[in-house]
Amino acid sequence: MEHSGEMSVIRLPILVFLLVFLGGTGIVLWQRMPSKPQKPRPQVRRTEAVNRKLPPLKLPGHESGKPGSESWEFSGEIQTNFVTARAKFNAELMHQGWRPEKQIVLDESISPRTLLTFHRGELELILMLWKIDTDTTGFAYRREKIITSGVVAQ
């Protein structure tokens, strides 16, 4: 019986030593681990209105159109369904050198509305498409000059 009491007395300091040693080793190794590189925050793109200084875009088969309101440069209608209109506009703008950037869905219901953004050189194009009825789609667009690094684009 006396041996088991002595064994408990010896085990306790060994267990405490191992706990402190292994815990300390873990902390040192954790501090030396390389940290994940932080992703740079995306820079917010600033733009400047072109105030109708550019010629109108050549767009596929729009039936009617007019200069837009204050926020839109041009608006109109195309006699095709929403999905086909989006594909036609996308293809035509890419053919003209515009590179697609984002597609922002505003409404996915029975009457869908979508914003598409494109860029070409120092210009950004924002195109909004919306379903009017089964075979008619409305559209509006505006172009803006991109301002980078605090410098106004010419």
N, C-alpha and C positions, 0 to 999 in steps of 0.2 A: 504494500500500500504506500509505503513511503516513496517508492520509485515513481509511482504515477503522479504524486504531488510535485516531485522534483522535475519531472518531465513537463508538467504544466508551467512551472516557473521558467523553464528554459525556452519553451515554445513561444510564450508571450513576447519576449524581447526579439526573437527571430522573426516572428510575424510582423511586429511593429517595424523592425529594420527593413524587411522586404516591402512593406507597404510604403514607407517613406522613400526607399530607393527606387522602386518601380514607378511611384507617382512622380518623383522628381525627374526621372529619366523621360517619362511621358511628356511632362511639361517642357523640358528642354527640346525634345524632338518636335513637339508641336510648334514651338516658337521658331524653329529653324526651317519648317516647311515653307516652300515658296507660296506666296499668296497668289490668288487668281488675279490676273491683270484686269483692271477695271475697264469696262467698255466705255469709250468716249461717248459723251452725250451727243445726240444728233443736234447739229446746228440748225436753228430755226431759219428757214429761208425767208428773206424779206423781199418784197416785190414793190414795184412802182407802176402805177397805171400808165398805159400808153396813150390814153385819151383819143382814141380813134385815129391815130397817126398812121396806122398800117392799112394796107388794102384788105378788103374782106377775104376770108378764107374760101377756097373752092371746096364746096361740100357736095356729097352725093345726093342727087335727085331731090333736093328740097323743093316743095311746091310753092310755098309762100314764105316770105321772110321780110324782116324790117329791122332797122337799127333798134337795138335793145334799149332798155331803161337805163337808169344811172349805173346800175351795177353790172349789167350785161351789155356787151358790145353789139351783139346781133342775136336775134331769136327768130324762130320759124317752125315749120312743120314739114315732116316727110311722110309720104303715103306708104308706109310699111309698118309691120309690127315692131314692137319694142326690141326684141332680141335681134332681129335682122338689122334694124336701124343701128343698134350699138355696134354690131359687127361691121357694117358698111362704114360708119364714121371712123371706127378704129383702123380699118384697113386703109381708107383714104388718107387719114392723117399720117399714118406710118409711111405711106407712099410719098407724102410730101416732106418727109424727113422729121416728123415729130416722133419723139420716143415716149412710149407710155410709161407712167410712173405709178399712179395709184388709181384704184377704183373704190369709191366710197358709196356704199349702198345706203340711201336715205330711207327707202321704203321698199319692202319686198312683198307687199300685199297684192291685191288684184290690180292696183294702179302703181306699178313700180316707178321709182325715181332713183337715178344714179348720177354721181359726179365722177367724171374721168379727168385725170390730170396728165398732161404731156409736157415735154420740154424740147426745145430746139435752140441750140446756142444759148443766148442770154434771154430767151423768151420762155415764159410759162403759159400754157393754155389750159383753161378750165372749161370743160364742156359738161353741161347738165342735160340729161335726157329724161323724159317722162312720158308715160303712156297716156294718150288722150282717149283712144278707143282701140278696138281690135286691130285696125289697119292704119292707125295714125299715131305718130310719135312726135312729140314736141322737143325742141332743142334750143339751147341758148349757150353762147360762149363768150369768154373774155380772154384777152391776152394781156400779160403784164411783163415788164422787164424785171429780171432777177438782179437784186442788189447783193453783191458778195463782199465780205470783209469790210463792210462799212463804206465801200466805194460805189457810187452810183454808176450803173451800166449805161453806156452811151448808145 
